[in-house]
Amino acid sequence: MRTFVFLFLIFSAAVAHAKALNVEFEFTPFLGDPAKLHRVETVPGYARVFLNNIPVAEDEVEKHEVLVLFEDHEVAPAVWVPIRSLGPMVRQGKNTIRIEFEPADAKLPYRAQLHWATVNDQATSTGGAGRGTTTNQTGEGIDRKQAKGKIVFERDFQADFAADQPWHHYPAITALSDADKQSLAELATKRIALFKPDFAKLYEQLAHQPSFDIASMKKAKCLEKAYSAGVRMVAAPASEVDFAITGGPAVIVQSSKGKLYAAANPANFEKIKGDDAQMCAGIALATVYPPRLVVVHSPSGSWEVVQ
């Protein structure tokens, strides 16, 4: 008994000193019984991911076979959400993730699974030599449901690794006046002007994203090449611009008929010389002109896009 208690205390101490780096969620809608099968079939449909009521991802789930993994019959993911990748949308401390799935066939009975785990900076080991396991994950769990039609999973989690953003502490927006809506529609439209020579304002927007090497982009002149190829961006007309209150400081500016931004002539991307330049320009413009904008009302009284 003393040996068991001693080993337990060692394991507990190791876990206590581990630092959380990320939280990962995996979602799969499927047909078949994972307790009896080595493979199951995913259910085609559309999955939408919300973080603190803010839409952060949209994924089409296609029909294909996936593996059933490990002793707890975990189904391989159709949708993977590493929370750290969501950047400033993640609050330091408590957050809520919601995944909504709508199957292509609303009458089809199916199962769905949500798996989660915290990823730490240290690994822990259990068991003896030759039979032990080592993992850097803790707090793992699985939620399974049976459904027909739309299904929703929602779960709270802690993200102490997230950077604290000033706007996280702004007061919640409870209503939008007509003047607010007009200002937001104008903000969305004026953003189009960022994509024009010398692209300085657009580079300022990209500088907020650590994944972009601005110096290399300027050297490669991929934005210049895209503009010369005739690539232009357009915003949804004001009559189609819609707004959603999230219950927090963030407001969603979106189109009621699709994406808020689009290329005026998508075929012009093919005219950009060089695959690397095409990819560079495509990723940059998709970042600055996302399907919707997340905005907040700053203490100065202006509306600002969350970067």
Secondary structure, 3 states (H helix, E strand, C coil): CHHHHHHHHHHHHHHHHCCEEEEEEEEEEEECCCCCCCEEEECCEEEEEEECCEEEEEEEECCCEEEEECCCCEECCCEEEEHHHHHHHCCCEEEEEEEEEEECCCCCEEEEEEEEEEEEEEEEEECCCCCCEEEEEEEEEEEEEEEECCEEEEEEEEECCCCCCHHHHCCCCCCCCHHHHHHHHHHHHHHHHHCCCCCHHHHHHHCCCCCCCHHHHHHHCHHHHHHHCCCCEEECCHHHEEEEECCCCCEEEEECCECCEEECCHHHHHHCCCHHHHHHHHHHHHHHCCCCEEEEECCCCCEEECC
